[in-house]
Amino acid sequence: MDAEELRDTLLALGGQLDETRFGPAEPVTIRADGLVLSGKRRSIYVQQLRKQSPSLLESFDLPAMNPNCLQRTDSLVAPQALHLLNDSSIREMARQFATRVRRVAGDNPMRQVEHIYWVALSRPPSVEEMKICLESLASFARQSTADVALAGESKAESSPDALATLCHTVMNSAAFLYLD
C-alpha cells in the first residue's frame, strides 16, 4: 500500500478514521521523541509541511510536493518495518482494533481470529493460519498473564493485551501491507 492508504487503513481497522469531507487541514504535532503525528482524518486532509511530514507517511514514501511530484518512489527498507513494530501510536491502533474485534466476536478465540482476518485481509484465515493464530493467541495470553502476575495485577487485564498483540502482528504482516 502507498503511505496514505496504509495510514488510513490502520486508522479504519480500529474504527478511528474520521471520514469527514472538506474543511481545514488536519494539523500535525511533534512528540518529544521527534515523531510527527497527525489526527484521525483521512491522509488527504493532513497538513503538509516541508520539514514536518507525519513520520508514518514519510517512512512509507510520501511523495515530496514541492514543486510537484512526477513519480512516486517505492522503497522497501528496514525503518518501515521498525516503525510499524515499535511506534506507540501503531500499538494504540492495534489495541483499538482488538477492542473492535472483541466487541463483534466476543471472547471466542476462533471467532476473533476469523474477524481479524476478514477485517484486515478481506478473507478468512486458512486452516494453517487459524492454527498458528490460535496457538499464538494462547501463548500471548499465557505470557501476558505471567507478566500481570509479576506486577501483582488482576488476571482479567491480560486477555485484551493478547488480542492486541495478535492484531498488531497481522497489521505488520506482508499479507496486510502488500496488495496483489
N, C-alpha and C positions, 0 to 999 in steps of 0.2 A: 504494500500500500504506500501511496505517497504520504508525506508528512501530515498534511491536512486531514486526509482520510483516516489515518491512524489515530490522530488526536481525537477527532470527532467520534470514531468508533469506540475508543476506550471510554470516553465520557458516556456514550449511549449504552454501553454494557451495564453500567451501574445505574442507568436511568437518570443521569445527571446532565445530559445535553440539553441546553436551552435553545430551542429552535425558533425563538422569536425572530421575525424577519424585520429587516430595515433598522434604522436608528443609528445611534452613535457607535463608534468603535469600542470594543472591549479593552480596557486598559490593561497593561502588563504590570506586574510587581516583581521586584527583585528580592529574593530571600537572602538571609545573612550568609548562606553558603555560596552565593553567586548565581544560583539557578534563577532563570527568569520564567515566571509562571503567568498564565492568563486565566481568565474566568471560565465560565461554563458555556458561553455562546459558541456557535459554530466557528470554525477557524477563519472563514471568510470575513468575519467581523472582528478578528483580533487586531489590535493596534500594531502597525508595522513601524518599528523604529529601527534605524540603521544599525545602531550599536546594541540594541536590546531586544533581539527577537527571542520569543519563547524557546527555552532550551530544548524541549521535545521536538519542536518544529525544526530547529536548527540542526539537531542531531540527525534527523531524517531527511536532510537535503531540501529544506525550504528554499525556493529559488530567490536569488537576490533581485530586488525590484528597482534598482537604480542603474541606468535609467529604465531598462526593461529587461525581461527575461526571454531570450530567444529559444533557449533549450534548457530543460531541467536536467541537472546532474543526477546520477543514480549510483549510489555507493553502498557497499556492504562492509562496514567496519566495526571493530570491537566496541567502540564507545556507544553505538546504538544498542547493542545487547546489554551492556553495562548500565546504560540509562534506564532501560525497562526493568532491569533486575533490581537496581539499588535505589531508585528515586522514591522518596517517601510519598510523593503525590500519586505515583503509579500504584504503590501499595494501597493507598487510600481508595483508589478507583477499584482495585481488586476486592477490598472489603465491601464497598458499595455493591459490586457485582454479586458477592456472596450473600449479602442481605437480600438482594433481589431474587436470587436463586432459592434461598430458604423460604421466602415469602410465597413463592409459587410451588416449590417441590416439597416443602416441609422438611422433616428430619430423615426422610428415606434416602440413604446414600445413592442408591441406584437411580432414583428419580432426579436427584441433584446432579449427578454426572450427565444424565441424558439432557437435562435442561441446560446445563453449561454448554454442552456441545451444540445443541440446537440454536441457542442464542449467539454464541461466539463464532461457530463454524458453519451454521446453517445445514447441519447434517447430524444424524445420530452417530454415536460412537460405535466403532467396530467391536467385535467380541473381545479382541485383544486389548483395545484401548479401554474398554469398560473394566476389564480385569485389572489392568495396570492402575487405572484411576481409583478403583475401589481399594486396592492394596495401598496405594499412596495415601488416600484419604484416611485409612485406618492407621497407617504409620504416622502421618502428620498429627492425628488426634492423640495417639499414644505419646508422641514427643511433646506435644503441647500440654497434655495432662501432667507429664513428668515435670515440665518447666513450671507449670502453675503450682504443683505440689511443693516444689522447692521454694517458690515465692510465698507459700502459705495462703494462697487464694482459693476460691471455690472451684470445683471441677467443672461447673456449668459454663465457665468462661472460656474453656479450651476449644469446644466444638466449632464456634464461629471462626477461630483462628485457622483451624484445619481446612475448612471450606474456603476461606480466603486465600490460603496458600495454594490450594488446587486451582482456584480461579486465576491467581497470579501466574501459575505455571502455564495454564492454557493461553493466557494473554501474551506469554513470551514464546509460544510455540511457532514453528515455521508454518504450520497449517493455518494459524491465525494471521500471521504477518504477510504471507505471500499468497496472492490470488492467482489461480490458474485460469 
